[in-house]
Amino acid sequence: MSKICVVGTGYVGLVTAACFAELGNRIVGVDSDAEQVESLRRGEAPFFEPGLEGLVRRNLEAGRLSFTQSYAEGIEGAEFIFLCLPAPPMANGAADTRILRSAVRQLAPLLAQPYPVLISKSTAPVGTCANLHRLLESIDPRLGQVPVVSNPEFLREGSAVADFMGPDRVVVGSHCASAAARVCTLYAPLRVPCLTAKLETAEMVKYASNAFLAAKISFINEIANVCEQVGADVTEVARGMGLDRRIGKSFLRPGIGYGGSCFP
Ligand SMILES: NC(=O)c1ccc[n+]([C@@H]2O[C@H](COP(=O)([O-])OP(=O)(O)OC[C@H]3O[C@@H](n4cnc5c(N)ncnc54)[C@H](O)[C@@H]3O)[C@@H](O)[C@H]2O)c1
């Protein structure tokens, strides 16, 4: 059983909090939205996701899950702090990491030895975690000892709980091998491969995976345009391609394209 603080209880954070609680850990979710914290305390999720509300209620009742607006309350005794915060694109397309940086500034004065592992689940450009580490160090040189980890999230909205509990893999990047190993142990009950790597490698796995999936969708849409011109049936073409295990059938359905927080 580990004591975990989850900062940001939106899509990724709430699923992370509820699932880690279900695995037997003690979780405190911290969110800046007072109304959301109140409704979560009543066991009401702010969005629909199959199985999520049941998990939240069961773990609230079991005393393994609680919610607060206070960072100090949230991180008390925490061995792990997960940042599940948005890094939305700005007008020029670059990711806006100000929310992440502001959370780290709020956490910094509250961190004490033995330092918890600080883990980012946000989808953010390569180098973001190293920058957060530098930010901590610039606030107080001793905070350079705080291990920073990138643990990208691959869940899909609509099957978030099932995806969290049964992922194809877990990716954990850090410059501190022992911190990465400790994060992997949190996922050990899921019995799936946990890939440990450098910080930048883990961040790149997420971006490369998203780019590849987006390319697959765009590719089959281009093929659909060609099919219309030559009289071929794109659904059959996609099936014929997808049965090849080197290609695979997922993300080969022509349609309106892609969207959502990780595919802006
Ligand atoms: N939604 C998905 O399917 C998905 C999947 C994989 C990765 N991600 C990535 O995970 C990250 C989080 O995404 P999300 O969909 O959970 O976002 P979200 O908008 O659903 O949730 C973010 C939460 O953070 C809270 N918040 C904002 N600023 C805060 C602060 N300073 N302190 C505490 N709480 C704060 C908000 O009130 C909100 O509840 C993003 O980087 C996203 O790209 C999302």
Ligand as a Chemical Component Dictionary entry (heavy atoms), coordinates in Angstrom:
data_LIG
# 
_chem_comp.id                   LIG 
_chem_comp.type                 NON-POLYMER 
_chem_comp.pdbx_formal_charge   0 
_chem_comp.three_letter_code    LIG 
# 
loop_
_chem_comp_atom.comp_id 
_chem_comp_atom.atom_id 
_chem_comp_atom.alt_atom_id 
_chem_comp_atom.type_symbol 
_chem_comp_atom.charge 
_chem_comp_atom.model_Cartn_x 
_chem_comp_atom.model_Cartn_y 
_chem_comp_atom.model_Cartn_z 
_chem_comp_atom.pdbx_ordinal 
LIG N1  N1  N 0  -8.271  12.843 -21.667 1  
LIG C1  C1  C 0  -7.559  11.876 -22.221 2  
LIG O1  O1  O 0  -8.074  10.977 -22.877 3  
LIG C2  C2  C 0  -6.059  11.855 -22.056 4  
LIG C3  C3  C 0  -5.379  10.671 -22.362 5  
LIG C4  C4  C 0  -3.992  10.635 -22.189 6  
LIG C5  C5  C 0  -3.327  11.770 -21.737 7  
LIG N2  N2  N 1  -4.014  12.910 -21.470 8  
LIG C6  C6  C 0  -3.240  14.078 -21.005 9  
LIG O2  O2  O 0  -3.364  14.150 -19.582 10 
LIG C7  C7  C 0  -3.344  15.522 -19.155 11 
LIG C8  C8  C 0  -4.603  15.825 -18.357 12 
LIG O3  O3  O 0  -5.712  15.679 -19.239 13 
LIG P1  P1  P 0  -7.208  15.528 -18.748 14 
LIG O4  O4  O 0  -7.991  15.101 -19.942 15 
LIG O5  O5  O -1 -7.250  14.719 -17.498 16 
LIG O6  O6  O 0  -7.544  17.062 -18.384 17 
LIG P2  P2  P 0  -8.859  17.631 -17.648 18 
LIG O7  O7  O 0  -9.040  19.014 -18.156 19 
LIG O8  O8  O 0  -9.976  16.637 -17.755 20 
LIG O9  O9  O 0  -8.436  17.691 -16.097 21 
LIG C9  C9  C 0  -7.518  18.613 -15.572 22 
LIG C10 C10 C 0  -7.905  18.890 -14.123 23 
LIG O10 O10 O 0  -6.872  19.692 -13.537 24 
LIG C11 C11 C 0  -7.499  20.664 -12.690 25 
LIG N3  N3  N 0  -6.531  21.755 -12.516 26 
LIG C12 C12 C 0  -6.178  22.728 -13.406 27 
LIG N4  N4  N 0  -5.201  23.500 -12.873 28 
LIG C13 C13 C 0  -4.931  23.002 -11.632 29 
LIG C14 C14 C 0  -3.995  23.328 -10.614 30 
LIG N5  N5  N 0  -3.121  24.349 -10.743 31 
LIG N6  N6  N 0  -3.990  22.595 -9.465  32 
LIG C15 C15 C 0  -4.850  21.548 -9.312  33 
LIG N7  N7  N 0  -5.743  21.186 -10.258 34 
LIG C16 C16 C 0  -5.769  21.885 -11.407 35 
LIG C17 C17 C 0  -8.765  21.044 -13.430 36 
LIG O11 O11 O 0  -9.723  21.627 -12.555 37 
LIG C18 C18 C 0  -9.223  19.683 -13.979 38 
LIG O12 O12 O 0  -10.064 19.001 -13.074 39 
LIG C19 C19 C 0  -3.206  16.362 -20.440 40 
LIG O13 O13 O 0  -1.855  16.649 -20.657 41 
LIG C20 C20 C 0  -3.748  15.426 -21.514 42 
LIG O14 O14 O 0  -3.215  15.711 -22.789 43 
LIG C21 C21 C 0  -5.361  12.982 -21.595 44 
# 
loop_
_chem_comp_bond.comp_id 
_chem_comp_bond.atom_id_1 
_chem_comp_bond.atom_id_2 
_chem_comp_bond.value_order 
_chem_comp_bond.pdbx_ordinal 
LIG N1  C1  SING 1  
LIG C1  O1  DOUB 2  
LIG C1  C2  SING 3  
LIG C2  C3  SING 4  
LIG C2  C21 DOUB 5  
LIG C3  C4  DOUB 6  
LIG C4  C5  SING 7  
LIG C5  N2  DOUB 8  
LIG N2  C6  SING 9  
LIG N2  C21 SING 10 
LIG C6  O2  SING 11 
LIG C6  C20 SING 12 
LIG O2  C7  SING 13 
LIG C7  C8  SING 14 
LIG C7  C19 SING 15 
LIG C8  O3  SING 16 
LIG O3  P1  SING 17 
LIG P1  O4  DOUB 18 
LIG P1  O5  SING 19 
LIG P1  O6  SING 20 
LIG O6  P2  SING 21 
LIG P2  O7  DOUB 22 
LIG P2  O8  SING 23 
LIG P2  O9  SING 24 
LIG O9  C9  SING 25 
LIG C9  C10 SING 26 
LIG C10 O10 SING 27 
LIG C10 C18 SING 28 
LIG O10 C11 SING 29 
LIG C11 N3  SING 30 
LIG C11 C17 SING 31 
LIG N3  C12 SING 32 
LIG N3  C16 SING 33 
LIG C12 N4  DOUB 34 
LIG N4  C13 SING 35 
LIG C13 C14 SING 36 
LIG C13 C16 DOUB 37 
LIG C14 N5  SING 38 
LIG C14 N6  DOUB 39 
LIG N6  C15 SING 40 
LIG C15 N7  DOUB 41 
LIG N7  C16 SING 42 
LIG C17 O11 SING 43 
LIG C17 C18 SING 44 
LIG C18 O12 SING 45 
LIG C19 O13 SING 46 
LIG C19 C20 SING 47 
LIG C20 O14 SING 48 
# 
